[in-house]
Amino acid sequence: MSNVQSAAKPTLAYVSLALGALGVIAGFLVPLFAWILGAAGLVTGFLAYRQPALAKLGQIGMVLGFVAILVGVYHFSSIMA
């Protein structure tokens, strides 16, 4: 494994956490941003989850991404109602 590959792995977990948290915050403002950031958090969380050392951070990132999508759906449906 090269240094570039090993250096990029921890960043996936932290990016997943950041995207999920930003998605949850954006869910209260603009639901579309919550859906986009939540989906990106899910994907990067899944990629980080596949690495044994980062499984816990990846799992938390996936949960935050999913919560961001749910917050976006809830806010969108409350606007439409």
C-alpha positions as CSV (number, residue, x, y, z in Angstrom):
1,M,0.0,0.0,0.0
2,S,1.4,3.4,-1.0
3,N,1.6,6.4,1.2
4,V,-1.0,8.2,-0.9
5,Q,-3.6,5.4,-0.3
6,S,-2.9,5.1,3.4
7,A,-3.1,8.9,3.9
8,A,-6.4,9.2,2.0
9,K,-8.3,6.6,4.1
10,P,-8.8,8.6,7.4
11,T,-10.0,11.6,5.5
12,L,-12.9,9.6,4.1
13,A,-14.2,9.0,7.6
14,Y,-13.9,12.7,8.6
15,V,-15.4,13.9,5.3
16,S,-18.3,11.6,5.9
17,L,-18.9,13.0,9.4
18,A,-18.6,16.6,8.1
19,L,-21.0,16.0,5.2
20,G,-23.5,14.3,7.4
21,A,-23.4,17.1,10.0
22,L,-23.6,19.8,7.3
23,G,-26.5,17.9,5.8
24,V,-28.4,17.9,9.1
25,I,-27.9,21.6,9.5
26,A,-28.8,22.3,5.9
27,G,-32.0,20.2,6.3
28,F,-33.5,22.9,8.4
29,L,-32.8,25.6,5.8
30,V,-32.9,24.0,2.3
31,P,-34.1,20.4,1.9
32,L,-32.4,19.9,-1.4
33,F,-29.0,20.6,0.1
34,A,-29.8,18.1,2.9
35,W,-30.6,15.4,0.4
36,I,-27.4,16.0,-1.6
37,L,-25.1,16.3,1.5
38,G,-26.8,13.3,3.1
39,A,-26.3,11.1,0.0
40,A,-22.7,12.2,-0.2
41,G,-22.3,11.4,3.5
42,L,-23.8,8.0,3.0
43,V,-21.4,7.2,0.1
44,T,-18.3,8.4,1.8
45,G,-19.3,6.7,5.0
46,F,-19.7,3.4,3.2
47,L,-16.3,3.8,1.6
48,A,-14.8,4.5,5.0
49,Y,-16.8,1.6,6.6
50,R,-15.1,-0.8,4.3
51,Q,-11.7,-0.1,6.0
52,P,-11.5,-2.0,9.3
53,A,-9.7,0.8,11.2
54,L,-12.3,3.4,10.2
55,A,-15.4,1.3,10.5
56,K,-16.8,3.1,13.5
57,L,-16.3,6.6,12.1
58,G,-17.7,5.4,8.7
59,Q,-20.8,4.0,10.5
60,I,-21.4,7.3,12.3
61,G,-21.0,9.2,9.0
62,M,-23.6,6.9,7.4
63,V,-26.0,7.5,10.2
64,L,-25.6,11.2,10.0
65,G,-26.1,11.1,6.2
66,F,-29.3,9.1,6.7
67,V,-30.5,11.5,9.4
68,A,-29.8,14.4,7.1
69,I,-31.9,12.9,4.4
70,L,-34.7,12.3,6.9
71,V,-34.5,15.9,8.1
72,G,-34.7,17.1,4.5
73,V,-37.7,15.0,3.8
74,Y,-39.5,16.2,6.9
75,H,-38.8,19.8,6.2
76,F,-39.8,19.5,2.6
77,S,-43.1,17.8,3.6
78,S,-43.8,20.4,6.2
79,I,-43.3,23.2,3.7
80,M,-45.6,21.5,1.2
81,A,-48.4,20.8,3.8
